[in-house]
Amino acid sequence: MWPNERLINLFGIELPIIQAPMAGSAFSDMVVAVSEAGGLGSLACALLSVDQARRELETIRRKTSRPINVNFFCHQLPRGQDAREMKWRRRLEAYYVQMELDHKSAVLSSNRAPFDDKMCDLVLEFQPEVVSFHFGLPDKALLTRVRRAGAKIISSATSVDEARWLEDQGCDAIVAQGYEAGGHRGMFLTDDVSTQVGTMALVPQVVDALKVPVIAAGGIADARGIVAAFALGAVAVQIGTAYLQCPEAQISPIHRQALKNAKDNETAITNVFTGRPARGIVNRLIREVGPMSNLVPEFPLAAAAVAPLRAKSELAGSADFTPLWSGQAARLNRELPAAELTKQLAEETLEKLRFLEVMASQDLLAQAAALATVGSRRVSR
Ligand SMILES: Cc1cc2nc3c(=O)[nH]c(=O)nc-3n(C[C@H](O)[C@H](O)[C@H](O)COP(=O)(O)O)c2cc1C
């Protein structure tokens, strides 16, 4: 039925559609809806405490017995960043003054924690069918424990080098994350955003380089994108931004509105919200301080100094300091419940594939008829 069923069979799902893990934006409601619809729902845990993640997983397992993906960041926690943090706070000082905030007050440290033993215990307890990582992979001991839990392991690559590295470490499938993608870039072998590759160029090169199945991500929001991903050799797609417009997405009204109005050329890769490159809709902080600043402390520390500015401006209904994560294809979003979106995407993709098949067969018939005419002319001469 699908051009390639390798991933469907590997994960035990019905549709080759993965709802991208989206830290802070998609929780149990979204995961259950997508998995119940036949896709793979993903719970991102980067912004959750162990207790919060446990509650989400309990809800998910209570509401669906379908396969799910649980996702973690696996960055190194930065050290010795005090001077950088001071510089960063100084860079933002004028905004604090303008908004009548005390820039000298202690800033709560950011809560994006990397995958650790406690989260790993949770994986063993809930045994998700798939565990995915962003920013590479955790250390070998943790990875071995995840594998023992029976989970298929995947991670994002933004280049052929990263994809090969992940395959060498034993990943079961790789997400090829193109430059169009919303949210944080999964890049981990380079920090040079200027050389990052678009989905169209990245996917076939990763497919050619690997033996394991490749999942395309970045700028895919409708059946045209999914058909294209298959044509490039991918076996499934991972879709983020399109799911942000679903009622299940837990994003602020400000973010929802910004996505609704977003044009194709209104996002940028920026490091000003967290310290790592991520794609979001351009707003005041990105415009005035970024998009890439060399003053930011390492991920995730930059977020702490931005948090009070964000909180106060959001109270006033402003998106000036809010990370409005979005990929380049937000314009293609439709407001549908997540299950309906998943099913529609699948149905429309199959319809398009059937149409292309008919076109190809008609083309073949036309070619055969033309050849027959030429042949008969030759014979009659
Ligand atoms: C709001 C948002 C949050 C994201 N958070 C995560 C995350 O926690 N973990 C992860 O692996 N990827 C995360 N991503 C990246 C997605 O996995 C995926 O690469 C991206 O959404 C695909 O591009 P698209 O948004 O154009 O569909 C996030 C993306 C968005 C839009």
The ligand as an ORCA input file, in Angstrom:
! r2SCAN-3c Opt
* xyz 0 1
  C       7.824     23.607     18.618
  C       8.850     22.579     18.257
  C       9.521     21.903     19.272
  C      10.433     20.897     18.952
  N      11.007     20.178     19.980
  C      11.722     19.066     19.679
  C      12.117     18.160     20.719
  O      11.831     18.367     21.895
  N      12.813     17.062     20.354
  C      13.129     16.781     19.050
  O      13.744     15.753     18.781
  N      12.777     17.629     18.053
  C      12.071     18.738     18.338
  N      11.657     19.567     17.320
  C      12.097     19.306     15.934
  C      11.221     18.240     15.257
  O      11.590     16.961     15.731
  C      11.341     18.196     13.729
  O      12.668     18.070     13.330
  C      10.745     19.415     13.034
  O       9.550     19.814     13.648
  C      10.462     19.088     11.571
  O      10.225     20.255     10.830
  P       8.775     20.933     10.651
  O       8.548     21.650     11.942
  O       8.969     21.841      9.508
  O       7.780     19.851     10.424
  C      10.745     20.598     17.603
  C      10.079     21.311     16.594
  C       9.137     22.282     16.894
  C       8.426     22.984     15.782
*
